[in-house]
């Protein structure tokens, strides 16, 4: 059963911002925010699958192979590793909205530069810098939505945002399938795939100027009047009478509290969840991007040509948005920890099917099933990550954990491509299945239940993690 936190009262007699946000019904602002976050995430996933999707084409264009191919596949993820740490921390300092604007602008600029790359080295550098820009997008999106959407609807709305986002995966697959064989206005088709990502992100940047700052972040920074104004507007739009301001003399502005640093992650009460999340984030990408990045290479190893491989990859990628859509009605009904472990186990099984399949219909069916399950798993994971730390350092902590997933994704080509080349696709997915088994054991052992609970966690070591939260 979904748990609802009891109403708390601040020392000045007012209701805390978080309590007011969690008690709100769904209003138009929630839907608009979710849409704006979703379209930005669309281009994050467009980018994350861009290198793997066009890798076979670029092997022909620039003659890249061996270490250079691995660097190309890894460069964007290496950039995302640094971007997740840097912009995740920056978000706790300058605000969620400002960090959103910085990361999209950086990504759009360097992706456009990459479209005109004269060499493989140029392309690798621009992919790295674009990755720095987009690296914190998912961390920011998860934390921002968790802070703005009511607790009882948090999973459902984050699932909707990722349903929009995951359309970017088949979009890049079909864009590459359509454009790669062509030359338009004197530019090779693969360059137009990069241009689409850059221009689309620039349009999202314009749209996201409408986003309000996270009221929880404003309150954590002592800017309670600004937070109250945003929540008051949402309450009025829902037909709710906002609580009265404190009577008597105006309360002095609360000083901005000290922001906890990275050391807080390794002290009670956060050490256990930090260990769990770091292992979880490092291993989860082995399965998720192990497929998205290496699927064209796996299909080439099975004997399919470039056009066939792109077509089969694009069809398999349709499972991403469908899987995320299927997660919408169940995200707030099934405990997050349970859903993550169940979907991870089924991913391992379908991945082995994809690695061992030899016929076209088995390749497409097992690939589609794998990606569908991947996005039930991924959507639940994004919600779970955003629920672990308090507002004062939520994106710092989540960004640090998420950066390990980018590091893991960057290492994948160096670790898994040799396995594919030497031992074949069956062994490749056997290794992925083993990683998922360790992940499931870690979450079941160290993970906590979070569905329906408040994200307003304490920041002091001597406070309980969350009163009434079951372990």
C-alpha positions in Angstrom: 0.0 0.0 0.0 1.3 3.5 -0.8 2.5 5.3 2.3 1.8 9.0 2.8 4.0 11.0 5.1 2.2 12.7 8.0 1.7 16.4 7.8 4.5 18.3 9.5 4.6 21.9 10.7 7.6 24.2 10.6 8.6 26.2 13.7 6.9 29.3 12.4 3.6 27.5 12.1 3.7 27.2 8.3 3.4 24.0 6.3 6.7 23.0 4.7 6.9 23.4 0.9 7.4 19.7 0.4 4.3 18.8 2.3 2.3 21.2 0.2 3.7 19.8 -3.0 3.0 16.2 -2.0 -0.6 17.0 -1.0 -1.4 18.7 -4.4 -3.6 17.0 -6.9 -2.2 16.7 -10.4 -2.5 20.1 -12.2 -1.6 21.4 -15.6 1.8 22.6 -14.4 2.8 19.0 -13.6 1.9 17.8 -17.1 3.7 20.7 -18.8 6.8 20.2 -16.7 6.8 16.4 -17.5 6.5 17.1 -21.2 9.4 19.6 -21.2 11.6 17.2 -19.2 10.6 14.3 -21.5 11.5 16.0 -24.8 14.9 17.0 -23.3 15.5 13.4 -22.3 14.5 12.3 -25.8 17.7 13.9 -27.1 19.7 12.4 -24.3 18.7 8.9 -25.4 19.1 10.0 -29.1 22.7 10.9 -28.2 23.5 7.9 -26.0 22.6 5.5 -28.8 24.0 7.6 -31.6 27.6 6.3 -31.6 26.6 2.7 -31.5 24.0 3.1 -34.2 26.3 4.8 -36.8 29.5 2.9 -35.8 29.4 0.5 -38.7 28.9 3.4 -41.2 31.8 5.4 -39.7 34.0 2.4 -39.9 33.6 2.7 -43.7 33.7 6.5 -43.8 36.9 7.0 -41.7 38.3 3.5 -41.8 38.3 3.3 -38.0 38.9 0.0 -36.3 40.4 -1.5 -33.2 41.3 1.0 -30.5 40.0 4.0 -32.5 36.6 2.3 -32.8 36.5 1.6 -29.1 37.4 5.3 -28.4 34.7 6.5 -30.6 32.1 4.3 -28.9 33.3 5.3 -25.5 34.0 9.0 -26.0 30.5 10.3 -25.4 30.1 8.2 -22.2 33.5 9.3 -20.9 32.2 12.9 -21.3 29.0 12.0 -19.6 30.9 10.6 -16.6 32.5 14.0 -16.1 29.4 16.0 -16.9 27.3 14.0 -14.5 29.6 14.8 -11.6 30.2 18.5 -12.6 26.7 19.5 -13.5 25.1 17.4 -10.8 27.1 19.3 -8.2 26.4 22.6 -10.0 22.7 22.0 -9.9 22.8 21.9 -6.1 24.6 25.3 -6.2 22.9 27.3 -9.0 19.6 25.5 -9.2 17.9 22.8 -11.3 16.7 25.2 -14.0 20.0 26.9 -14.6 21.8 23.5 -14.8 19.3 22.3 -17.4 20.0 25.3 -19.6 23.8 24.9 -19.4 23.8 21.2 -20.2 21.5 21.4 -23.2 23.4 24.4 -24.7 26.8 22.6 -24.3 25.5 19.5 -25.9 23.8 21.2 -28.8 26.9 23.2 -29.7 29.4 20.3 -29.7 27.1 17.9 -31.4 26.7 20.4 -34.3 30.5 20.7 -34.4 30.7 16.9 -34.6 28.5 16.9 -37.7 31.2 18.6 -39.6 34.1 16.5 -38.3 36.9 16.1 -40.9 38.5 13.2 -39.1 37.8 10.4 -36.6 39.9 12.3 -34.0 37.8 15.5 -34.4 34.6 13.4 -34.0 35.9 11.6 -30.8 36.8 15.0 -29.2 33.4 16.6 -30.0 31.6 13.4 -28.8 33.4 13.7 -25.5 32.5 17.4 -25.1 28.9 16.9 -26.1 28.8 14.1 -23.5 30.0 16.5 -20.8 27.0 18.7 -21.7 24.4 16.0 -21.7 25.9 14.0 -18.9 23.7 15.3 -16.1 20.5 15.4 -18.1 19.0 12.2 -16.6 20.2 13.0 -13.0 18.6 16.5 -13.3 15.4 15.2 -14.8 15.0 12.5 -12.2 15.6 14.8 -9.2 13.6 17.7 -10.6 10.5 15.6 -11.2 10.9 13.9 -7.9 11.0 17.3 -6.2 8.0 18.8 -8.0 5.5 16.0 -8.6 3.4 14.7 -5.6 4.8 11.6 -3.9 1.9 9.4 -4.8 2.3 10.2 -8.5 6.0 10.5 -8.7 6.7 7.2 -10.3 3.9 7.6 -12.9 5.0 11.0 -14.1 8.7 10.1 -14.3 7.6 7.0 -16.3 5.7 9.3 -18.7 8.8 11.5 -19.1 10.9 8.5 -20.0 8.2 7.2 -22.3 8.7 10.4 -24.3 12.5 10.1 -23.8 12.8 6.5 -25.1 11.2 7.4 -28.4 14.7 8.9 -29.0 16.2 5.4 -29.2 14.2 4.1 -32.2 14.3 7.7 -33.6 18.1 7.5 -33.9 17.8 4.0 -35.3 15.4 4.9 -38.0 17.1 8.2 -38.7 20.3 6.4 -39.3 18.6 3.7 -41.4 17.0 6.4 -43.6 19.9 8.9 -43.8 23.1 6.8 -43.6 23.0 5.6 -47.3 22.2 9.1 -48.6 24.0 12.3 -49.3 22.0 15.5 -48.8 23.3 19.0 -49.8 26.8 17.6 -50.2 26.8 16.1 -46.6 27.0 12.4 -45.9 23.8 11.1 -44.3 25.4 10.2 -40.9 26.3 13.9 -40.5 22.6 14.8 -40.8 21.8 12.5 -37.9 24.2 14.6 -35.8 22.6 17.8 -37.1 19.1 16.5 -36.1 20.3 16.0 -32.6 21.9 19.4 -32.3 19.0 21.4 -33.8 16.4 19.4 -31.8 18.2 20.1 -28.5 18.4 23.8 -29.3 14.6 23.9 -29.7 14.2 22.1 -26.4 16.5 24.7 -24.8 14.1 27.5 -25.9 11.1 25.6 -24.6 12.7 24.8 -21.3 13.0 28.5 -20.5 9.4 28.1 -19.2 10.5 25.8 -16.4 10.1 27.0 -12.9 12.8 26.4 -10.3 12.3 23.5 -8.0 10.4 24.9 -4.9 12.1 22.3 -2.7 15.5 23.4 -3.9 14.5 27.1 -3.2 13.4 26.2 0.3 16.6 24.3 1.0 18.6 27.4 -0.1 16.6 29.6 2.3 14.6 31.3 -0.6 11.3 30.4 1.0 9.3 33.4 -0.4 10.2 32.3 -4.0 9.3 28.7 -3.2 6.0 29.8 -1.6 5.0 31.9 -4.7 5.5 28.9 -7.1 3.6 26.5 -4.9 0.9 29.0 -4.2 0.2 29.4 -7.9 -0.1 25.6 -8.3 -2.5 25.5 -5.4 -4.6 28.2 -6.9 -4.7 26.4 -10.2 -5.9 23.3 -8.4 -8.7 25.2 -6.6 -7.0 24.9 -3.2 -6.8 27.9 -0.9 -3.1 28.4 0.0 -2.2 28.4 3.7 -2.0 31.8 5.3 1.3 33.4 5.6 2.7 33.7 9.2 1.0 36.4 11.2 2.7 39.1 13.2 6.1 40.5 12.3 7.6 39.3 9.1 9.8 36.4 9.7 13.4 37.0 8.9 14.7 35.3 5.8 16.2 31.9 6.7 20.0 31.7 6.0 21.0 29.4 3.2 22.0 26.1 5.0 25.4 24.6 4.5 25.5 22.3 1.5 26.7 18.8 2.4 29.6 17.6 0.3 30.6 14.2 -1.0 31.8 13.1 2.4 28.2 12.9 3.5 27.6 10.0 1.2 30.0 7.9 3.2 28.5 8.6 6.7 25.3 7.4 8.3 22.5 7.4 7.4 23.6 7.4 3.7 26.5 5.0 3.5 24.4 1.9 2.9 22.4 3.4 0.1 25.5 4.9 -1.4 27.2 1.5 -1.6 24.0 0.0 -3.1 23.6 2.7 -5.7 27.2 2.8 -6.8 27.2 -1.0 -7.4 23.8 -0.8 -9.0 24.7 2.1 -11.4 28.0 0.5 -12.4 26.4 -2.8 -13.3 23.0 -1.7 -14.7 24.6 -0.1 -17.7 26.4 -3.3 -18.6 23.0 -4.7 -19.6 21.3 -1.5 -20.8 24.0 0.1 -23.0 25.6 -3.3 -23.6 22.8 -3.9 -26.0 22.2 -0.4 -27.3 25.9 0.2 -28.0 26.9 -3.2 -29.3 23.7 -4.5 -31.1 24.9 -3.4 -34.6 28.3 -5.1 -33.9 26.6 -8.3 -32.6 24.4 -8.4 -35.8 27.5 -7.9 -38.0 29.1 -10.8 -36.2 26.1 -12.9 -37.0 26.6 -12.1 -40.7 24.1 -9.4 -41.4 25.2 -6.5 -43.6 25.1 -2.8 -42.5 21.6 -2.0 -43.9 20.1 -5.2 -42.5 21.8 -4.6 -39.1 20.5 -1.0 -38.9 17.0 -2.2 -39.8 17.0 -5.0 -37.2 18.4 -2.7 -34.6 15.7 -0.1 -35.3 13.0 -2.7 -35.0 14.5 -3.9 -31.7 14.7 -0.4 -30.5 10.9 0.0 -30.7 10.7 -1.9 -27.5 12.3 1.0 -25.6 9.3 3.4 -25.7 6.8 0.6 -25.5 8.5 -0.8 -22.3 8.5 2.6 -20.7 4.8 3.1 -21.6 3.9 -0.2 -20.0 5.7 0.9 -16.8 3.4 3.9 -16.4 0.4 2.1 -14.8 2.5 -0.1 -12.6 5.2 2.2 -11.4 3.3 3.4 -8.3 1.6 0.1 -7.7 4.6 -2.3 -7.5 7.4 -1.5 -5.0 10.3 0.0 -6.9 12.8 -2.5 -5.5 10.7 -5.5 -6.6 10.1 -4.1 -10.0 13.8 -3.5 -10.6 14.8 -7.0 -9.6 12.1 -8.7 -11.6 12.7 -6.8 -14.8 16.5 -7.3 -14.5 16.1 -11.1 -14.2 13.9 -11.2 -17.3 16.4 -9.0 -19.2 19.1 -11.5 -18.5 17.0 -14.3 -20.0 16.0 -12.4 -23.1 19.6 -11.2 -23.6 20.8 -14.8 -23.7 18.1 -15.4 -26.3 19.4 -12.5 -28.5 23.0 -13.7 -28.2 22.2 -17.3 -29.2 19.5 -16.6 -31.9 20.4 -17.4 -35.5 17.2 -16.6 -37.4 15.9 -13.2 -38.4 12.6 -13.6 -36.5 14.4 -14.7 -33.3 16.9 -11.8 -33.6 14.1 -9.2 -33.8 11.8 -10.9 -31.3 14.4 -11.4 -28.6 15.9 -7.9 -29.3 12.5 -6.3 -29.0 11.7 -8.2 -25.8 15.1 -7.2 -24.3 14.6 -3.5 -25.0 11.0 -3.6 -23.7 12.1 -5.1 -20.4 15.1 -2.8 -20.4 12.8 0.2 -20.1 10.6 -1.1 -17.4 13.9 -1.7 -15.6 15.4 1.7 -16.5 12.3 3.7 -15.7 12.0 2.1 -12.3 15.8 2.7 -11.7 15.5 6.4 -12.5 12.7 6.9 -10.0 14.6 4.9 -7.4 17.8 6.9 -7.8 16.0 10.2 -7.2 14.4 9.0 -4.0 17.6 8.2 -2.0 19.0 11.6 -0.9 17.7 14.9 0.6 17.1 18.0 -1.5 20.2 19.9 -0.2 22.6 17.5 -2.1 20.3 15.3 -4.1 21.8 16.0 -7.5 25.3 16.0 -6.1 24.8 12.5 -4.7 22.7 11.2 -7.6 25.1 12.7 -10.1 28.1 10.9 -8.4 26.2 7.5 -8.5 25.0 8.1 -12.1 28.5 9.0 -13.3 29.6 5.5 -12.5 27.0 4.3 -15.1 28.6 6.6 -17.6 32.1 5.2 -16.7 30.8 1.7 -17.0 29.3 2.5 -20.4 32.6 4.0 -21.5 34.4 0.8 -20.6 31.9 -1.5 -22.3 33.5 -1.4 -25.8 36.9 -2.1 -24.3 35.6 -5.0 -22.2 32.8 -6.5 -24.3 33.9 -6.1 -27.9 36.9 -8.4 -27.4 34.5 -11.0 -25.8 32.2 -10.7 -28.9 35.1 -11.0 -31.3 36.8 -13.9 -29.5 34.0 -15.9 -27.9 30.9 -14.8 -29.7 27.5 -13.2 -28.8 26.4 -16.1 -26.5 29.3 -15.5 -24.1 28.8 -11.7 -24.4 25.3 -11.9 -23.1 26.3 -14.6 -20.5 28.6 -12.0 -18.9 25.8 -9.4 -19.0 23.5 -11.9 -17.3 26.0 -12.5 -14.6 26.3 -8.8 -13.9 22.5 -8.6 -13.6 22.5 -11.4 -11.1 25.0 -9.5 -8.9 22.9 -6.3 -9.3 19.7 -8.1 -8.2 21.4 -9.6 -5.1 22.8 -6.1 -4.2 19.4 -4.4 -4.4 17.6 -7.1 -2.5 20.2 -7.0 0.3 20.9 -3.3 0.6 18.0 -1.5 -1.1 15.1 0.1 0.8 11.5 0.5 -0.1 10.6 3.9 -1.4 7.3 3.8 -3.3 5.0 6.6 -2.1 7.3 8.0 0.5 8.4 11.7 0.7 11.7 12.8 -0.9 12.2 15.3 2.0 15.0 13.3 3.7 17.0 14.7 6.6 20.5 16.1 6.0 21.9 15.7 9.5 23.7 12.5 10.6 21.8 12.4 13.9 18.4 12.4 12.3 16.6 9.2 11.2 16.6 8.5 7.5 12.8 8.7 7.2 10.4 8.1 10.0 8.2 5.1 9.3 10.0 4.0 6.2 10.3 0.3 6.1 13.7 -1.3 5.4 
